Amino acid sequence: MTISILAYDAETGTYGAAATTGSLCVGGWVLRGDAESGLSASQGSLPSTLWGTQVLERMRAGQSAAEAVFEVADADAGRAHRQLAALDPDGGTGHFTGASSIPAAGARQAPSVVVTGNLLSGDDVIEACLQGYLEARGNMAERLIAALEAAAMAGGDSRGLLSAALLVVSRSDPPLSLRIDYSETPLQDLSDLHRRATSGAYSEWARLVPTLDEPERAEPFSETVTPAG
């Protein structure tokens, strides 16, 4: 019922995840992660949000993405209805697609990137998403949005699209977590929200808050900058 992508850029130390689906609230259901644990995408016809958290805990403790995915999926008797992807802090990837996943369903991966999908219009949607990311230019967020757009152009979710989400994390920047929970044009809305969140007063304020590398940062902000908190 969803297509998702997880990626790591070793050059910038940036981790990114994006997802879109023909149902509501894809960001809240599917995407989890941070720069110390890695990323997860838990989806399927009966998705387990527990899977997303459990695989992150294992990767933070030192397991590879592949090991963590295997252990989490293997322990769940309901795994046939679920799908899971993970990307560990070193950029390693792992994925699982349950035997009862609604076709078209599956996964594709390349170095430091993994795409998973189910209930898609065809198998080529997953490959289109992967290639869309690999061929795109720009920063992590822009490449992930391009990947979702490429997947949609290839047919996307067989029901159409109603929600989309983006998560970008690193040690040197505050997290960027954007969600379009319901829209007839979720990818366009996600692109518009990303533009607003990375420009103007909000962007200026976001550059002043603490990060993993600078946890005590507390630079004053201008009166023209509206804080989120």
N, C-alpha and C positions, 0 to 999 in steps of 0.2 A: 504494500500500500504506500510505499515510500521509496525515494532514491536519496542516498546520502553519500557524502565524500569526506574523507579525513586526509589531511596532508601535513607535511612538515618541510620547512625550508631551512636547511642546515646553515645556509649562508647568513640568514638574518636571525636564526633561532626562533622562528615564528611557527606556531601550530595553528591550524585552521580546520574548521568543520562547517559543513553546510548541508541542508536537507530541504526537500520539498515533497508535498504529498497532496492527495485528493481529499484529505480529511482535515480536521481542525488541529491547531496547536502543535505542529510538528516539532518545534523547538523544545517545548516542555517535555514531550514524550521521548524524543530520540537522542538529542545531543547532550553530552556531558564532557567535562575535561578542564584541565589546567596545565600550566607549564611544568609542574613538578610530577604529575601523574601520567600525562598524555591525554588522549582523546578516546571517546567511545561513541558509537551509534547503535542503539538498540531499537529494533523495529520488528515488523512482522504482522500477521493477522491477529495475533494475541501477544503484543509486545510486553516485555518485562523491563520496567524501569530499574528493577533490582539488578539486572544483568549489567546495565551501564555503570552503576556504582561499584559493583563487585569487581568488574574487570579493571577499573581504575585503581582500586585498592591493591590488587595483585601487582599491577605494573609499578605502582609507587613503591612497593616492597621489593622490587627488583626483577619480577618475572617479565619475560618478553611478551609482546602482544599475542603472538601465536600460542604460547603456553597458557596465558591468562584466558584467552578465548576458549581454548579446549577445556580447561578445568571448569569454567563457569557453565558452558553449554552442557558438558557431560554430566554435571550434577543435577540437572533439571529434567524431570520426567516429561515436562511439557515442551521440550526443545523443538519438537517437530514443527511447531507453529510459530517459531521465532527466528529472528535473524540478528546477527551481531557482528560488528566490525570494531577493531581497536587499532590504535597507533600509539606505540610506547614512546617514552621520552627520548630514545635514541633514533626514532624514525622507523622502527620496525613495525610491521603490520601483521594482522591476523584477521580471519573472518570465518563465520559459520552461517550456513543457510539450512534451516530445518527442512526435512523431507516433505512436509505438508505445506510449505510456502506456496502461495498462490502465484502461478506463472503469469508473465515471465518473471523469473527470479534468479538471482545469482550474484556473483561478485567478480571484480577485476582488480588487479593491483599492479603497480609499478613501484620502483624505488621510492619509499617514503610517501606513498599515496595508495589509498584503497577506496573503492567504490562498491556499494551494495545497493540492491534494489529488489522490490517485489511488487506484484500486481502491476507490472509495466506493460506498455503496449507491444513490446518486443524485446528480444535479447540485445538488439543493437543500441538500446537506450543506455545501458550500462557502459558500453564501449564509447559511446558518444560523450558521456559525462567525463570519463577518464581522459579522452583525447582533448576535450574542451579545456580541461585544466592544464594538461601538458603543453598545449599550443598557445595558451593565453599569455598575455603580457600584463605587467602591472604588479601591484602588491598582492599579498596573499588573499585578502578579501575580494579584490577585483577578479582574481583568477578563479576563486570558488564560485562567485556569481556567474562568471562566464561558463563554468562547468555545468551549473544548473540550467542555464539558458540553452546550452548545447543539448542537454538531455531532453529538455522540453521540445526543442526543434525536432528531435528524433522520435517524438511520440509521447515521452514522459509517462506519467501515471495514466493508466487506461481510463480513469474516470475524469481526467482533467486535474487541475491544480487549485487548491484552496488555501494553502498556508506554506510558509517558507521561513527558514531561519539561518542565521550565520553566527559562528562563534570563532573569535580569533584571540589567542593568548600568547604571551611571551614573558620572559623574565624582566624585560626592560620597559614594557608598556602596560598600561591598565587593560583589563579584558574588554573586548568589544563583543557584546552579546545582543544581537538584534533579532526580533521575532515579528513576523506578520502572522497573527493567529487565525485570521479569516479575511479573505479578499478574493474577488473574482480575477484579480491580476496580481498574485502574490510576488512574482519575481520582479515585476516592475516596481512594486511598492517596496520590496526589499532593497533594490538598487537605489531608489529615491531616499530611503531611510539611511542607508549607508552614506550617501553623499551628504546628508544633513549632519550625521554623527561625526563625520571626519572633516568638517569645515566649520568656520564661524566660531561663535562664542563657546558652544559646547565642546568643540575640539580643543580650543585654547585652555579651557578649564581642565579637561581630561589629562592634559599633559603635566598638570601640577600635582596630581594625587600620588599616593604611595604605590610602589611596584615591588616585586620580589627582590630586585637588585637594589632598590632604594626604599626600604620599608618605612623609613622615618621622614620621608620627604614631605614638607609642609610649606611650600612656597605660597605666598599670598596671591590671590587672584584679583584681577581688576574688577571694579564695580560693574563693568559692562559684561562680565562673564557670569552667567547664571549657573550656580552649582546644582548638581543632580540630587544631592542629599538634603 
